[in-house]
Amino acid sequence: MADLKYQPVTHDHNEFLDKAGKREGFTKAYAELEEEYALAKEMLAARARLGLSQEAVAEIMGTTKSAISRLEAGGKHAPSLTTLKKYAHAVGCHLEVRLVPEMPNKA
C-alpha cells in the first residue's frame, strides 16, 4: 500500500508568476486559463485541508495517482462533471457549478 500521508511541496506562486511573466506570450496564455487554474488551486486546497496525498485521493476514487496529478494540473485536462464530483467527494466537499451572467461593458 502506498504512503498516504500528505507531504506538501513548497511553492511561491507570486515568484513563479514574476519569473514566468517575463516569457513572451505567458501573460496572455495564463489569463486564458484563469478559470482552470482557479479550480486547480481549489482542488489542491481541499486535498490539503484533509491532509490527503494524491495516492489517497486516487484510492478513494478508484483510480491512479497519475490520473489525480493530471486532474490537478489545471489547463491540461478537461475532466467530466462526474469526475469532478468524485474528486469533490474524495476530499470531503460537494461540487457546485454555476452560470454567472457577464457584466456588460460600460462605455
Biopython code that builds the backbone (N, CA, C, O; Angstrom):
import numpy as np
from Bio.PDB.StructureBuilder import StructureBuilder

atoms = [
    (1, "MET", "N", (0.852, -1.190, 0.000)),
    (1, "MET", "CA", (0.000, 0.000, 0.000)),
    (1, "MET", "C", (0.888, 1.242, 0.000)),
    (1, "MET", "O", (1.934, 1.264, 0.649)),
    (2, "ALA", "N", (0.476, 2.251, -0.715)),
    (2, "ALA", "CA", (1.245, 3.493, -0.850)),
    (2, "ALA", "C", (1.217, 4.295, 0.446)),
    (2, "ALA", "O", (0.312, 4.144, 1.265)),
    (3, "ASP", "N", (2.230, 5.157, 0.620)),
    (3, "ASP", "CA", (2.257, 6.081, 1.750)),
    (3, "ASP", "C", (1.188, 7.137, 1.490)),
    (3, "ASP", "O", (1.309, 7.922, 0.550)),
    (4, "LEU", "N", (0.145, 7.161, 2.312)),
    (4, "LEU", "CA", (-0.993, 8.039, 2.067)),
    (4, "LEU", "C", (-0.911, 9.342, 2.847)),
    (4, "LEU", "O", (-1.874, 10.110, 2.850)),
    (5, "LYS", "N", (0.200, 9.613, 3.503)),
    (5, "LYS", "CA", (0.368, 10.842, 4.265)),
    (5, "LYS", "C", (0.688, 12.004, 3.316)),
    (5, "LYS", "O", (1.564, 11.902, 2.457)),
    (6, "TYR", "N", (-0.018, 13.068, 3.488)),
    (6, "TYR", "CA", (0.175, 14.260, 2.654)),
    (6, "TYR", "C", (1.490, 14.934, 3.011)),
    (6, "TYR", "O", (1.768, 15.193, 4.181)),
    (7, "GLN", "N", (2.299, 15.215, 1.988)),
    (7, "GLN", "CA", (3.557, 15.926, 2.170)),
    (7, "GLN", "C", (3.570, 17.102, 1.195)),
    (7, "GLN", "O", (3.904, 16.938, 0.022)),
    (8, "PRO", "N", (3.203, 18.298, 1.688)),
    (8, "PRO", "CA", (3.101, 19.446, 0.785)),
    (8, "PRO", "C", (4.441, 19.832, 0.183)),
    (8, "PRO", "O", (5.493, 19.685, 0.805)),
    (9, "VAL", "N", (4.373, 20.329, -1.039)),
    (9, "VAL", "CA", (5.544, 20.839, -1.739)),
    (9, "VAL", "C", (5.477, 22.355, -1.652)),
    (9, "VAL", "O", (4.443, 22.946, -1.960)),
    (10, "THR", "N", (6.559, 22.988, -1.239)),
    (10, "THR", "CA", (6.539, 24.445, -1.137)),
    (10, "THR", "C", (6.552, 25.059, -2.531)),
    (10, "THR", "O", (7.242, 24.588, -3.435)),
    (11, "HIS", "N", (5.775, 26.116, -2.676)),
    (11, "HIS", "CA", (5.653, 26.785, -3.971)),
    (11, "HIS", "C", (5.284, 28.235, -3.721)),
    (11, "HIS", "O", (4.268, 28.511, -3.083)),
    (12, "ASP", "N", (6.084, 29.157, -4.207)),
    (12, "ASP", "CA", (5.785, 30.578, -4.115)),
    (12, "ASP", "C", (5.180, 30.993, -5.453)),
    (12, "ASP", "O", (5.902, 31.245, -6.417)),
    (13, "HIS", "N", (3.857, 31.062, -5.503)),
    (13, "HIS", "CA", (3.167, 31.310, -6.765)),
    (13, "HIS", "C", (3.488, 32.698, -7.322)),
    (13, "HIS", "O", (3.636, 32.858, -8.533)),
    (14, "ASN", "N", (3.595, 33.691, -6.456)),
    (14, "ASN", "CA", (3.912, 35.035, -6.938)),
    (14, "ASN", "C", (5.301, 35.081, -7.567)),
    (14, "ASN", "O", (5.508, 35.738, -8.588)),
    (15, "GLU", "N", (6.247, 34.382, -6.954)),
    (15, "GLU", "CA", (7.599, 34.315, -7.521)),
    (15, "GLU", "C", (7.563, 33.619, -8.886)),
    (15, "GLU", "O", (8.215, 34.052, -9.836)),
    (16, "PHE", "N", (6.787, 32.531, -8.963)),
    (16, "PHE", "CA", (6.627, 31.821, -10.230)),
    (16, "PHE", "C", (6.067, 32.750, -11.304)),
    (16, "PHE", "O", (6.586, 32.796, -12.419)),
    (17, "LEU", "N", (5.002, 33.497, -10.967)),
    (17, "LEU", "CA", (4.370, 34.391, -11.934)),
    (17, "LEU", "C", (5.318, 35.495, -12.371)),
    (17, "LEU", "O", (5.357, 35.847, -13.550)),
    (18, "ASP", "N", (6.091, 36.050, -11.427)),
    (18, "ASP", "CA", (7.059, 37.095, -11.776)),
    (18, "ASP", "C", (8.068, 36.582, -12.791)),
    (18, "ASP", "O", (8.373, 37.249, -13.780)),
    (19, "LYS", "N", (8.577, 35.387, -12.528)),
    (19, "LYS", "CA", (9.601, 34.809, -13.400)),
    (19, "LYS", "C", (8.999, 34.416, -14.755)),
    (19, "LYS", "O", (9.562, 34.720, -15.807)),
    (20, "ALA", "N", (7.860, 33.743, -14.713)),
    (20, "ALA", "CA", (7.226, 33.263, -15.948)),
    (20, "ALA", "C", (6.676, 34.421, -16.775)),
    (20, "ALA", "O", (6.636, 34.335, -18.002)),
    (21, "GLY", "N", (6.252, 35.503, -16.122)),
    (21, "GLY", "CA", (5.694, 36.647, -16.820)),
    (21, "GLY", "C", (6.660, 37.321, -17.775)),
    (21, "GLY", "O", (6.251, 38.091, -18.643)),
    (22, "LYS", "N", (7.928, 37.033, -17.615)),
    (22, "LYS", "CA", (8.950, 37.604, -18.496)),
    (22, "LYS", "C", (9.034, 36.861, -19.834)),
    (22, "LYS", "O", (9.631, 37.358, -20.789)),
    (23, "ARG", "N", (8.442, 35.683, -19.894)),
    (23, "ARG", "CA", (8.454, 34.909, -21.144)),
    (23, "ARG", "C", (7.384, 35.442, -22.086)),
    (23, "ARG", "O", (6.277, 35.784, -21.668)),
    (24, "GLU", "N", (7.733, 35.503, -23.354)),
    (24, "GLU", "CA", (6.820, 36.009, -24.367)),
    (24, "GLU", "C", (5.559, 35.144, -24.438)),
    (24, "GLU", "O", (5.644, 33.920, -24.539)),
    (25, "GLY", "N", (4.411, 35.775, -24.386)),
    (25, "GLY", "CA", (3.140, 35.083, -24.536)),
    (25, "GLY", "C", (2.595, 34.468, -23.262)),
    (25, "GLY", "O", (1.455, 34.002, -23.246)),
    (26, "PHE", "N", (3.384, 34.452, -22.188)),
    (26, "PHE", "CA", (2.927, 33.794, -20.968)),
    (26, "PHE", "C", (1.701, 34.472, -20.375)),
    (26, "PHE", "O", (0.722, 33.802, -20.046)),
    (27, "THR", "N", (1.742, 35.787, -20.235)),
    (27, "THR", "CA", (0.652, 36.509, -19.566)),
    (27, "THR", "C", (-0.681, 36.260, -20.255)),
    (27, "THR", "O", (-1.691, 36.031, -19.590)),
    (28, "LYS", "N", (-0.690, 36.304, -21.572)),
    (28, "LYS", "CA", (-1.935, 36.067, -22.331)),
    (28, "LYS", "C", (-2.405, 34.620, -22.146)),
    (28, "LYS", "O", (-3.585, 34.377, -21.895)),
    (29, "ALA", "N", (-1.497, 33.679, -22.268)),
    (29, "ALA", "CA", (-1.860, 32.261, -22.122)),
    (29, "ALA", "C", (-2.366, 31.971, -20.717)),
    (29, "ALA", "O", (-3.332, 31.227, -20.548)),
    (30, "TYR", "N", (-1.726, 32.548, -19.712)),
    (30, "TYR", "CA", (-2.136, 32.333, -18.324)),
    (30, "TYR", "C", (-3.530, 32.909, -18.091)),
    (30, "TYR", "O", (-4.361, 32.282, -17.435)),
    (31, "ALA", "N", (-3.784, 34.093, -18.622)),
    (31, "ALA", "CA", (-5.088, 34.736, -18.456)),
    (31, "ALA", "C", (-6.197, 33.900, -19.096)),
    (31, "ALA", "O", (-7.304, 33.823, -18.562)),
    (32, "GLU", "N", (-5.902, 33.273, -20.241)),
    (32, "GLU", "CA", (-6.900, 32.457, -20.934)),
    (32, "GLU", "C", (-7.265, 31.206, -20.133)),
    (32, "GLU", "O", (-8.341, 30.640, -20.326)),
    (33, "LEU", "N", (-6.380, 30.775, -19.240)),
    (33, "LEU", "CA", (-6.621, 29.584, -18.432)),
    (33, "LEU", "C", (-6.947, 29.922, -16.972)),
    (33, "LEU", "O", (-6.872, 29.058, -16.099)),
    (34, "GLU", "N", (-7.302, 31.164, -16.720)),
    (34, "GLU", "CA", (-7.530, 31.631, -15.347)),
    (34, "GLU", "C", (-8.532, 30.762, -14.584)),
    (34, "GLU", "O", (-8.281, 30.410, -13.431)),
    (35, "GLU", "N", (-9.656, 30.411, -15.201)),
    (35, "GLU", "CA", (-10.678, 29.617, -14.517)),
    (35, "GLU", "C", (-10.162, 28.214, -14.195)),
    (35, "GLU", "O", (-10.428, 27.688, -13.114)),
    (36, "GLU", "N", (-9.427, 27.609, -15.128)),
    (36, "GLU", "CA", (-8.884, 26.279, -14.894)),
    (36, "GLU", "C", (-7.876, 26.286, -13.748)),
    (36, "GLU", "O", (-7.865, 25.378, -12.918)),
    (37, "TYR", "N", (-7.028, 27.321, -13.709)),
    (37, "TYR", "CA", (-6.043, 27.421, -12.634)),
    (37, "TYR", "C", (-6.722, 27.676, -11.292)),
    (37, "TYR", "O", (-6.277, 27.161, -10.266)),
    (38, "ALA", "N", (-7.787, 28.457, -11.289)),
    (38, "ALA", "CA", (-8.522, 28.721, -10.051)),
    (38, "ALA", "C", (-9.132, 27.425, -9.520)),
    (38, "ALA", "O", (-9.100, 27.169, -8.316)),
    (39, "LEU", "N", (-9.688, 26.611, -10.415)),
    (39, "LEU", "CA", (-10.245, 25.329, -9.993)),
    (39, "LEU", "C", (-9.151, 24.411, -9.450)),
    (39, "LEU", "O", (-9.336, 23.764, -8.419)),
    (40, "ALA", "N", (-8.019, 24.356, -10.138)),
    (40, "ALA", "CA", (-6.909, 23.523, -9.672)),
    (40, "ALA", "C", (-6.454, 23.957, -8.287)),
    (40, "ALA", "O", (-6.161, 23.118, -7.435)),
    (41, "LYS", "N", (-6.394, 25.261, -8.060)),
    (41, "LYS", "CA", (-5.986, 25.782, -6.752)),
    (41, "LYS", "C", (-6.977, 25.353, -5.670)),
    (41, "LYS", "O", (-6.571, 24.965, -4.575)),
    (42, "GLU", "N", (-8.275, 25.421, -5.975)),
    (42, "GLU", "CA", (-9.301, 24.983, -5.022)),
    (42, "GLU", "C", (-9.183, 23.495, -4.733)),
    (42, "GLU", "O", (-9.341, 23.067, -3.590)),
    (43, "MET", "N", (-8.907, 22.711, -5.761)),
    (43, "MET", "CA", (-8.765, 21.261, -5.580)),
    (43, "MET", "C", (-7.594, 20.949, -4.658)),
    (43, "MET", "O", (-7.717, 20.139, -3.739)),
    (44, "LEU", "N", (-6.460, 21.594, -4.906)),
    (44, "LEU", "CA", (-5.277, 21.365, -4.078)),
    (44, "LEU", "C", (-5.526, 21.785, -2.634)),
    (44, "LEU", "O", (-5.096, 21.106, -1.701)),
    (45, "ALA", "N", (-6.222, 22.908, -2.451)),
    (45, "ALA", "CA", (-6.517, 23.386, -1.103)),
    (45, "ALA", "C", (-7.446, 22.420, -0.367)),
    (45, "ALA", "O", (-7.261, 22.160, 0.822)),
    (46, "ALA", "N", (-8.437, 21.894, -1.073)),
    (46, "ALA", "CA", (-9.371, 20.940, -0.449)),
    (46, "ALA", "C", (-8.643, 19.665, -0.030)),
    (46, "ALA", "O", (-8.882, 19.133, 1.055)),
    (47, "ARG", "N", (-7.766, 19.186, -0.884)),
    (47, "ARG", "CA", (-7.000, 17.974, -0.560)),
    (47, "ARG", "C", (-6.080, 18.235, 0.626)),
    (47, "ARG", "O", (-5.941, 17.390, 1.510)),
    (48, "ALA", "N", (-5.451, 19.408, 0.642)),
    (48, "ALA", "CA", (-4.533, 19.759, 1.731)),
    (48, "ALA", "C", (-5.269, 19.882, 3.069)),
    (48, "ALA", "O", (-4.743, 19.488, 4.110)),
    (49, "ARG", "N", (-6.507, 20.437, 3.034)),
    (49, "ARG", "CA", (-7.284, 20.573, 4.274)),
    (49, "ARG", "C", (-7.470, 19.236, 4.968)),
    (49, "ARG", "O", (-7.471, 19.161, 6.197)),
    (50, "LEU", "N", (-7.627, 18.180, 4.177)),
    (50, "LEU", "CA", (-7.810, 16.848, 4.760)),
    (50, "LEU", "C", (-6.489, 16.125, 4.972)),
    (50, "LEU", "O", (-6.454, 15.044, 5.558)),
    (51, "GLY", "N", (-5.407, 16.723, 4.494)),
    (51, "GLY", "CA", (-4.101, 16.090, 4.657)),
    (51, "GLY", "C", (-3.941, 14.838, 3.813)),
    (51, "GLY", "O", (-3.239, 13.906, 4.205)),
    (52, "LEU", "N", (-4.596, 14.813, 2.647)),
    (52, "LEU", "CA", (-4.543, 13.638, 1.778)),
    (52, "LEU", "C", (-3.474, 13.789, 0.708)),
    (52, "LEU", "O", (-3.252, 14.880, 0.184)),
    (53, "SER", "N", (-2.825, 12.695, 0.394)),
    (53, "SER", "CA", (-1.899, 12.653, -0.734)),
    (53, "SER", "C", (-2.690, 12.372, -2.007)),
    (53, "SER", "O", (-3.862, 12.000, -1.947)),
    (54, "GLN", "N", (-2.048, 12.550, -3.157)),
    (54, "GLN", "CA", (-2.695, 12.184, -4.414)),
    (54, "GLN", "C", (-3.006, 10.688, -4.425)),
    (54, "GLN", "O", (-4.035, 10.266, -4.954)),
    (55, "GLU", "N", (-2.118, 9.892, -3.840)),
    (55, "GLU", "CA", (-2.345, 8.446, -3.775)),
    (55, "GLU", "C", (-3.614, 8.123, -2.992)),
    (55, "GLU", "O", (-4.383, 7.244, -3.380)),
    (56, "ALA", "N", (-3.831, 8.843, -1.880)),
    (56, "ALA", "CA", (-5.016, 8.596, -1.059)),
    (56, "ALA", "C", (-6.292, 8.950, -1.811)),
    (56, "ALA", "O", (-7.270, 8.203, -1.777)),
    (57, "VAL", "N", (-6.277, 10.094, -2.491)),
    (57, "VAL", "CA", (-7.456, 10.502, -3.268)),
    (57, "VAL", "C", (-7.707, 9.491, -4.386)),
    (57, "VAL", "O", (-8.850, 9.116, -4.645)),
    (58, "ALA", "N", (-6.645, 9.058, -5.040)),
    (58, "ALA", "CA", (-6.781, 8.064, -6.109)),
    (58, "ALA", "C", (-7.401, 6.780, -5.580)),
    (58, "ALA", "O", (-8.262, 6.184, -6.227)),
    (59, "GLU", "N", (-6.963, 6.360, -4.406)),
    (59, "GLU", "CA", (-7.504, 5.129, -3.814)),
    (59, "GLU", "C", (-8.993, 5.284, -3.513)),
    (59, "GLU", "O", (-9.782, 4.380, -3.787)),
    (60, "ILE", "N", (-9.372, 6.426, -2.951)),
    (60, "ILE", "CA", (-10.787, 6.689, -2.642)),
    (60, "ILE", "C", (-11.621, 6.696, -3.921)),
    (60, "ILE", "O", (-12.734, 6.172, -3.943)),
    (61, "MET", "N", (-11.079, 7.292, -4.990)),
    (61, "MET", "CA", (-11.812, 7.404, -6.249)),
    (61, "MET", "C", (-11.736, 6.145, -7.100)),
    (61, "MET", "O", (-12.481, 6.008, -8.070)),
    (62, "GLY", "N", (-10.850, 5.229, -6.750)),
    (62, "GLY", "CA", (-10.692, 4.024, -7.559)),
    (62, "GLY", "C", (-9.954, 4.288, -8.854)),
    (62, "GLY", "O", (-10.287, 3.720, -9.894)),
    (63, "THR", "N", (-8.941, 5.160, -8.790)),
    (63, "THR", "CA", (-8.164, 5.499, -9.976)),
    (63, "THR", "C", (-6.682, 5.499, -9.621)),
    (63, "THR", "O", (-6.286, 4.928, -8.605)),
    (64, "THR", "N", (-5.867, 6.131, -10.445)),
    (64, "THR", "CA", (-4.421, 6.128, -10.227)),
    (64, "THR", "C", (-3.929, 7.505, -9.786)),
    (64, "THR", "O", (-4.596, 8.517, -10.001)),
    (65, "LYS", "N", (-2.761, 7.524, -9.171)),
    (65, "LYS", "CA", (-2.127, 8.781, -8.771)),
    (65, "LYS", "C", (-1.891, 9.661, -9.989)),
    (65, "LYS", "O", (-2.079, 10.875, -9.919)),
    (66, "SER", "N", (-1.481, 9.063, -11.107)),
    (66, "SER", "CA", (-1.213, 9.864, -12.304)),
    (66, "SER", "C", (-2.497, 10.531, -12.814)),
    (66, "SER", "O", (-2.445, 11.643, -13.339)),
    (67, "ALA", "N", (-3.633, 9.870, -12.665)),
    (67, "ALA", "CA", (-4.907, 10.477, -13.068)),
    (67, "ALA", "C", (-5.222, 11.683, -12.186)),
    (67, "ALA", "O", (-5.715, 12.698, -12.678)),
    (68, "ILE", "N", (-4.942, 11.577, -10.889)),
    (68, "ILE", "CA", (-5.177, 12.694, -9.972)),
    (68, "ILE", "C", (-4.218, 13.835, -10.298)),
    (68, "ILE", "O", (-4.605, 15.003, -10.272)),
    (69, "SER", "N", (-2.987, 13.500, -10.598)),
    (69, "SER", "CA", (-1.996, 14.510, -10.968)),
    (69, "SER", "C", (-2.459, 15.287, -12.196)),
    (69, "SER", "O", (-2.365, 16.514, -12.221)),
    (70, "ARG", "N", (-2.957, 14.589, -13.209)),
    (70, "ARG", "CA", (-3.463, 15.264, -14.415)),
    (70, "ARG", "C", (-4.666, 16.137, -14.076)),
    (70, "ARG", "O", (-4.802, 17.249, -14.587)),
    (71, "LEU", "N", (-5.532, 15.626, -13.214)),
    (71, "LEU", "CA", (-6.746, 16.344, -12.826)),
    (71, "LEU", "C", (-6.401, 17.649, -12.113)),
    (71, "LEU", "O", (-7.064, 18.666, -12.318)),
    (72, "GLU", "N", (-5.368, 17.621, -11.280)),
    (72, "GLU", "CA", (-4.979, 18.797, -10.507)),
    (72, "GLU", "C", (-4.046, 19.734, -11.278)),
    (72, "GLU", "O", (-3.666, 20.783, -10.758)),
    (73, "ALA", "N", (-3.680, 19.378, -12.484)),
    (73, "ALA", "CA", (-2.688, 20.151, -13.239)),
    (73, "ALA", "C", (-3.230, 21.465, -13.791)),
    (73, "ALA", "O", (-2.437, 22.340, -14.139)),
    (74, "GLY", "N", (-4.507, 21.634, -13.882)),
    (74, "GLY", "CA", (-5.080, 22.894, -14.342)),
    (74, "GLY", "C", (-4.718, 23.248, -15.769)),
    (74, "GLY", "O", (-3.557, 23.539, -16.056)),
    (75, "GLY", "N", (-5.675, 23.230, -16.659)),
    (75, "GLY", "CA", (-5.450, 23.656, -18.027)),
    (75, "GLY", "C", (-4.981, 22.578, -18.966)),
    (75, "GLY", "O", (-4.992, 22.774, -20.181)),
    (76, "LYS", "N", (-4.565, 21.436, -18.437)),
    (76, "LYS", "CA", (-4.045, 20.379, -19.295)),
    (76, "LYS", "C", (-5.068, 19.278, -19.536)),
    (76, "LYS", "O", (-4.870, 18.427, -20.402)),
    (77, "HIS", "N", (-6.147, 19.287, -18.783)),
    (77, "HIS", "CA", (-7.100, 18.195, -18.828)),
    (77, "HIS", "C", (-8.497, 18.773, -18.627)),
    (77, "HIS", "O", (-8.686, 19.660, -17.795)),
    (78, "ALA", "N", (-9.464, 18.283, -19.374)),
    (78, "ALA", "CA", (-10.846, 18.737, -19.230)),
    (78, "ALA", "C", (-11.669, 17.615, -18.605)),
    (78, "ALA", "O", (-12.236, 16.790, -19.322)),
    (79, "PRO", "N", (-11.740, 17.577, -17.269)),
    (79, "PRO", "CA", (-12.452, 16.489, -16.601)),
    (79, "PRO", "C", (-13.965, 16.600, -16.768)),
    (79, "PRO", "O", (-14.507, 17.689, -16.962)),
    (80, "SER", "N", (-14.624, 15.466, -16.691)),
    (80, "SER", "CA", (-16.089, 15.450, -16.753)),
    (80, "SER", "C", (-16.653, 15.894, -15.403)),
    (80, "SER", "O", (-15.948, 15.896, -14.394)),
    (81, "LEU", "N", (-17.922, 16.266, -15.400)),
    (81, "LEU", "CA", (-18.589, 16.614, -14.146)),
    (81, "LEU", "C", (-18.597, 15.420, -13.195)),
    (81, "LEU", "O", (-18.454, 15.587, -11.984)),
    (82, "THR", "N", (-18.761, 14.236, -13.732)),
    (82, "THR", "CA", (-18.749, 13.030, -12.903)),
    (82, "THR", "C", (-17.419, 12.884, -12.180)),
    (82, "THR", "O", (-17.385, 12.577, -10.988)),
    (83, "THR", "N", (-16.324, 13.104, -12.900)),
    (83, "THR", "CA", (-15.000, 13.008, -12.289)),
    (83, "THR", "C", (-14.818, 14.083, -11.231)),
    (83, "THR", "O", (-14.288, 13.806, -10.155)),
    (84, "LEU", "N", (-15.250, 15.306, -11.518)),
    (84, "LEU", "CA", (-15.131, 16.378, -10.539)),
    (84, "LEU", "C", (-15.966, 16.090, -9.291)),
    (84, "LEU", "O", (-15.544, 16.403, -8.178)),
    (85, "LYS", "N", (-17.145, 15.497, -9.470)),
    (85, "LYS", "CA", (-17.973, 15.124, -8.324)),
    (85, "LYS", "C", (-17.274, 14.068, -7.476)),
    (85, "LYS", "O", (-17.287, 14.153, -6.249)),
    (86, "LYS", "N", (-16.666, 13.072, -8.118)),
    (86, "LYS", "CA", (-15.936, 12.031, -7.391)),
    (86, "LYS", "C", (-14.764, 12.625, -6.624)),
    (86, "LYS", "O", (-14.520, 12.259, -5.474)),
    (87, "TYR", "N", (-14.039, 13.540, -7.260)),
    (87, "TYR", "CA", (-12.907, 14.190, -6.597)),
    (87, "TYR", "C", (-13.410, 14.978, -5.390)),
    (87, "TYR", "O", (-12.857, 14.868, -4.295)),
    (88, "ALA", "N", (-14.455, 15.767, -5.594)),
    (88, "ALA", "CA", (-15.012, 16.572, -4.504)),
    (88, "ALA", "C", (-15.386, 15.682, -3.321)),
    (88, "ALA", "O", (-15.055, 15.993, -2.177)),
    (89, "HIS", "N", (-16.063, 14.595, -3.594)),
    (89, "HIS", "CA", (-16.461, 13.662, -2.536)),
    (89, "HIS", "C", (-15.220, 13.102, -1.826)),
    (89, "HIS", "O", (-15.203, 12.993, -0.600)),
    (90, "ALA", "N", (-14.200, 12.755, -2.585)),
    (90, "ALA", "CA", (-12.985, 12.169, -2.017)),
    (90, "ALA", "C", (-12.269, 13.134, -1.074)),
    (90, "ALA", "O", (-11.589, 12.700, -0.145)),
    (91, "VAL", "N", (-12.419, 14.446, -1.307)),
    (91, "VAL", "CA", (-11.750, 15.436, -0.457)),
    (91, "VAL", "C", (-12.734, 16.134, 0.490)),
    (91, "VAL", "O", (-12.469, 17.232, 0.980)),
    (92, "GLY", "N", (-13.865, 15.482, 0.735)),
    (92, "GLY", "CA", (-14.815, 15.974, 1.727)),
    (92, "GLY", "C", (-15.581, 17.216, 1.313)),
    (92, "GLY", "O", (-15.926, 18.041, 2.159)),
    (93, "CYS", "N", (-15.850, 17.359, 0.030)),
    (93, "CYS", "CA", (-16.569, 18.531, -0.488)),
    (93, "CYS", "C", (-17.733, 18.077, -1.365)),
    (93, "CYS", "O", (-17.894, 16.888, -1.642)),
    (94, "HIS", "N", (-18.528, 19.034, -1.791)),
    (94, "HIS", "CA", (-19.505, 18.791, -2.850)),
    (94, "HIS", "C", (-19.216, 19.783, -3.960)),
    (94, "HIS", "O", (-18.623, 20.835, -3.719)),
    (95, "LEU", "N", (-19.621, 19.463, -5.143)),
    (95, "LEU", "CA", (-19.330, 20.288, -6.310)),
    (95, "LEU", "C", (-20.491, 21.220, -6.589)),
    (95, "LEU", "O", (-21.648, 20.800, -6.576)),
    (96, "GLU", "N", (-20.186, 22.488, -6.844)),
    (96, "GLU", "CA", (-21.185, 23.461, -7.278)),
    (96, "GLU", "C", (-20.752, 23.998, -8.629)),
    (96, "GLU", "O", (-19.604, 24.409, -8.803)),
    (97, "VAL", "N", (-21.665, 23.994, -9.580)),
    (97, "VAL", "CA", (-21.394, 24.558, -10.903)),
    (97, "VAL", "C", (-22.457, 25.616, -11.134)),
    (97, "VAL", "O", (-23.652, 25.350, -11.007)),
    (98, "ARG", "N", (-22.012, 26.818, -11.474)),
    (98, "ARG", "CA", (-22.955, 27.916, -11.664)),
    (98, "ARG", "C", (-22.663, 28.623, -12.972)),
    (98, "ARG", "O", (-21.514, 28.681, -13.411)),
    (99, "LEU", "N", (-23.689, 29.156, -13.587)),
    (99, "LEU", "CA", (-23.539, 30.053, -14.734)),
    (99, "LEU", "C", (-23.777, 31.456, -14.207)),
    (99, "LEU", "O", (-24.849, 31.755, -13.681)),
    (100, "VAL", "N", (-22.793, 32.302, -14.346)),
    (100, "VAL", "CA", (-22.859, 33.659, -13.826)),
    (100, "VAL", "C", (-22.945, 34.617, -15.002)),
    (100, "VAL", "O", (-22.060, 34.619, -15.858)),
    (101, "PRO", "N", (-23.994, 35.431, -15.063)),
    (101, "PRO", "CA", (-24.117, 36.381, -16.176)),
    (101, "PRO", "C", (-22.913, 37.317, -16.225)),
    (101, "PRO", "O", (-22.439, 37.799, -15.196)),
    (102, "GLU", "N", (-22.437, 37.561, -17.425)),
    (102, "GLU", "CA", (-21.332, 38.501, -17.604)),
    (102, "GLU", "C", (-21.887, 39.920, -17.491)),
    (102, "GLU", "O", (-23.004, 40.213, -17.918)),
    (103, "MET", "N", (-21.087, 40.765, -16.914)),
    (103, "MET", "CA", (-21.493, 42.165, -16.782)),
    (103, "MET", "C", (-21.225, 42.870, -18.113)),
    (103, "MET", "O", (-20.144, 42.727, -18.685)),
    (104, "PRO", "N", (-22.198, 43.623, -18.602)),
    (104, "PRO", "CA", (-21.973, 44.344, -19.870)),
    (104, "PRO", "C", (-20.879, 45.388, -19.682)),
    (104, "PRO", "O", (-20.732, 45.976, -18.611)),
    (105, "ASN", "N", (-20.119, 45.602, -20.747)),
    (105, "ASN", "CA", (-19.076, 46.634, -20.715)),
    (105, "ASN", "C", (-19.731, 47.998, -20.627)),
    (105, "ASN", "O", (-20.684, 48.296, -21.348)),
    (106, "LYS", "N", (-19.209, 48.816, -19.739)),
    (106, "LYS", "CA", (-19.732, 50.181, -19.617)),
    (106, "LYS", "C", (-18.841, 51.108, -20.420)),
    (106, "LYS", "O", (-17.632, 51.182, -20.197)),
    (107, "ALA", "N", (-19.444, 51.803, -21.343)),
    (107, "ALA", "CA", (-18.665, 52.709, -22.210)),
    (107, "ALA", "C", (-18.669, 54.111, -21.673)),
    (107, "ALA", "O", (-18.067, 55.003, -22.270)),
]
sb = StructureBuilder()
sb.init_structure("model")
sb.init_model(0)
sb.init_chain("A")
sb.init_seg("    ")
for serial, (resi, resn, name, xyz) in enumerate(atoms, 1):
    if name == "N":
        sb.init_residue(resn, " ", resi, " ")
    sb.init_atom(name, np.array(xyz, "f"), 0.0, 1.0, " ", f" {name:<3s}", serial, name[0])
structure = sb.get_structure()
